[in-house]
Amino acid sequence: MDGNRRTTISKADTDEGIGEFWDNHDFTDFDDDAPDVVFEVSFAVPVEVELFSAIEREARKRGVAVETLVNLWLQQKLIEQA
């Protein structure tokens, strides 16, 4: 860390000082001005190479991304199973 800088909350000027501060404090005590953050969680699922290649071909034919096609098909299958 730059020796001339201090962090906004902890006022620490070393990495060790920052660590010590957060070892003894909770962020929720300081989050009044923290903006809400929206994020998306994604997962990776192993797919056989041949199957993935076939899905890629089908997605290209339809003019959509592989992810879009897989999500569409999975949603349709879940609806069928319900």
C-alpha positions in Angstrom: 0.0 0.0 0.0 1.2 3.5 -0.7 2.7 4.8 2.5 1.1 8.2 2.0 -2.5 6.9 1.7 -5.0 6.0 4.4 -8.1 4.0 3.9 -11.4 5.9 4.2 -12.9 3.8 7.0 -10.1 2.3 9.0 -7.7 5.3 8.6 -4.9 2.7 8.5 -1.9 3.3 6.4 -0.6 -0.2 6.1 -2.0 -3.6 5.0 -1.4 -4.9 8.5 -3.3 -2.0 10.0 -6.2 -2.5 7.7 -6.3 -6.2 8.5 -6.2 -5.5 12.3 -9.0 -3.0 11.9 -11.3 -5.4 10.1 -10.4 -8.2 12.5 -12.1 -6.1 15.2 -14.9 -4.4 13.2 -17.9 -5.4 11.1 -18.6 -3.8 7.7 -22.3 -3.5 8.5 -21.4 -0.9 11.1 -20.1 1.3 8.2 -22.4 0.5 5.3 -24.7 3.6 5.5 -23.3 5.1 2.3 -22.5 1.8 0.6 -24.4 1.5 -2.7 -26.7 -1.5 -3.4 -25.0 -3.9 -5.8 -26.9 -6.0 -8.3 -25.1 -9.1 -9.6 -25.8 -12.3 -11.4 -24.6 -15.7 -10.3 -23.8 -18.3 -12.9 -22.7 -21.9 -12.7 -20.7 -24.2 -14.9 -22.0 -27.6 -15.7 -19.8 -30.1 -17.5 -21.2 -31.2 -20.8 -19.9 -34.0 -23.1 -17.9 -32.5 -26.0 -20.1 -34.1 -28.7 -23.3 -32.9 -27.0 -21.9 -29.3 -26.6 -20.9 -29.3 -30.3 -24.5 -30.3 -31.3 -25.9 -27.6 -29.1 -23.6 -25.0 -30.7 -24.7 -26.0 -34.2 -28.3 -25.8 -33.2 -27.8 -22.4 -31.5 -26.1 -21.1 -34.7 -29.0 -22.3 -36.8 -31.4 -20.4 -34.6 -29.2 -17.3 -34.4 -29.0 -17.4 -30.6 -26.2 -17.8 -28.0 -25.5 -21.3 -26.7 -26.5 -20.1 -23.2 -29.8 -18.8 -24.4 -30.7 -22.0 -26.1 -29.7 -24.2 -23.2 -31.7 -22.0 -20.8 -34.7 -22.1 -23.1 -34.5 -25.9 -23.4 -34.1 -26.4 -19.6 -37.0 -24.1 -18.9 -39.2 -26.0 -21.4 -38.2 -29.4 -19.9 -39.0 -28.2 -16.3 -42.4 -27.0 -17.5 -43.1 -30.4 -19.1 -42.1 -32.2 -15.9 -44.4 -30.1 -13.7 
